[in-house]
Amino acid sequence: MRTESKAQTDLFQSFFLHQDEESLQAFQSQIEAVTETLMHTFKKAGHPFSGAQSDELQKQMAAVVDVTEEARSFQDVLNEAVQPIIHSSLHVSHTKSMAHLHCPPLIQGVAGELLIGALNQSMDSWDQSPAATYVEEEMIRYWTSKAGYSAQADGVFTSGGTQSNYMGLLLARDAFCRKQWNHNVQKQGLPEGFKKLRILCSEEAHFSVKKSAAQLGLGEDAVVPVPVDDQHRMDSSAAGQILSEMQEQQLLPFAVFATSGTTDFGSLDPLEELADLSKEHGLWFHVDAAYGGGLLLSRHRHKLTGLEQADSMTLDFHKWLYQPISSGVFLLKDRSHFNLISHHADYLNSEQDEQEGVLHLVNKSVQTTRRFDALKIFLTLQTLGTDLIGRMIDQTIETAGLAAQELMRRPDFYPENPEPELSAVVFQYRPECVDADGLNRTLQQALFQNGRAVTAKTKVNGETYLKFTILNPRTTIDDVKEVLDEFERLAAQQMTGGIHLDKS
Ligand SMILES: *Cc1c(COP(=O)(O)O)cnc(C)c1O
């Protein structure tokens, strides 16, 4: 029996990381094989997308994802199964990949992912992340100070903007209920008057506000959209008006949710005015800087003036800090508010530990097991230095500005935000006597299918518009011009007989 079990454990040796040569060899050869594969991929990647149809891909992937009881060689799986996946993956590092807030990852971030995976620390309790806990704390200190917060601030790494926004609204709700009714939502659930609770945000705020409201038991209708001005920024006087009306209706607004960098236009809500308004009405002020947070390192930092007045904020690193997904932070002006969500489990973060001063980050998070993402951020910041990263961000803003000018120079192109604040440009191709809505939809789809560039579409006043989100500092105005040429070519084709689109 014992020898049998010894044979078993011998069999497992080469599958885990440890000091034996067998393990180290296996590790090295698999990492090398992956590196080789990726180098080969990047060497020959001509287009950002293969152009494969969705039904075709579904079939192909169903054939590739075949799980058997027997083991196979890693190299074989890499060659036969992973290759086709790579082949039709979106090539996000391509300079003509400019659709969403989906960044090319820095090499340092990718290397950081390997470290994170190999160390596999879990950020919930100190005994699962003894050094990592303090790395995350230092990184949080760095970002709170960058954001203009005092030493009273705190924060936690999150899975991204959706989670950070949720946390802001969760704390805002619970702090309000305590103040208003001396009610403990964590223990007692929603208070009786919960149907009157309201959140104000611009009509162009991210949909995670509504999702959060639903998950918080308030319902999506608790989110009151405030109109925007002609630059797509929340109109603060309209917000003031809505707040007065709410008072008359005896509704209970508890949070103003501002956006620094809306997903579509990259527009920046007027933070100082909204901070004042929030103070005047005693409301929690959350700033969603998932996109615009990148400005903290840029020479456009001044565009975020007022950010430091936020009670809480969202920053995303897998957008404008060029990190592999996922990584973001939730920052809180007054650390004591984390008490609203802390919960003690005897096996993980006992009260006794806390009295003894053991730091368990689970107290600040809505997750339990959590990634050591702080490592890749630290690695990136220390290796590149913040100046260089800031210049990358500046570069994309400049390219977006040039793109808007180029759009204005060309006949039939109309930029909706001719002076982009960040790096997103929304525009429409609108030749006379054409159904612009249909044409722009077709153009975006046709370009995606020929794979030469990846652009996005969105709706403005119910009509389809095209969109560039320029995150790659290697993207030049020539890339943009080539994409516009391609749109013109496709439009001509569409108007003289039609583009054949494979609809699946
Ligand atoms: C991307 C984005 C989010 C959502 O963040 P995820 O990291 O995708 O969860 C929220 N708000 C804004 C403004 C965003 O651009």
PDBQT file of the ligand as one rigid body, heavy atoms in Angstrom, charges set to zero:
ROOT
HETATM    1  C1  LIG A 601     -14.796  50.047 -18.076  1.00  0.00    +0.000 C 
HETATM    2  C2  LIG A 601     -15.588  50.919 -17.219  1.00  0.00    +0.000 A 
HETATM    3  C3  LIG A 601     -16.237  50.402 -16.090  1.00  0.00    +0.000 A 
HETATM    4  C4  LIG A 601     -16.274  48.928 -15.797  1.00  0.00    +0.000 C 
HETATM    5  O1  LIG A 601     -15.022  48.473 -15.411  1.00  0.00    +0.000 OA
HETATM    6  P1  LIG A 601     -14.610  46.937 -15.575  1.00  0.00    +0.000 P 
HETATM    7  O2  LIG A 601     -13.185  46.968 -15.208  1.00  0.00    +0.000 OA
HETATM    8  O3  LIG A 601     -14.867  46.573 -16.998  1.00  0.00    +0.000 OA
HETATM    9  O4  LIG A 601     -15.439  46.158 -14.624  1.00  0.00    +0.000 OA
HETATM   10  C5  LIG A 601     -16.892  51.285 -15.269  1.00  0.00    +0.000 A 
HETATM   11  N1  LIG A 601     -16.921  52.589 -15.543  1.00  0.00    +0.000 NA
HETATM   12  C6  LIG A 601     -16.324  53.120 -16.622  1.00  0.00    +0.000 A 
HETATM   13  C7  LIG A 601     -16.411  54.590 -16.877  1.00  0.00    +0.000 C 
HETATM   14  C8  LIG A 601     -15.639  52.293 -17.498  1.00  0.00    +0.000 A 
HETATM   15  O5  LIG A 601     -15.063  52.819 -18.580  1.00  0.00    +0.000 OA
ENDROOT
TORSDOF 0
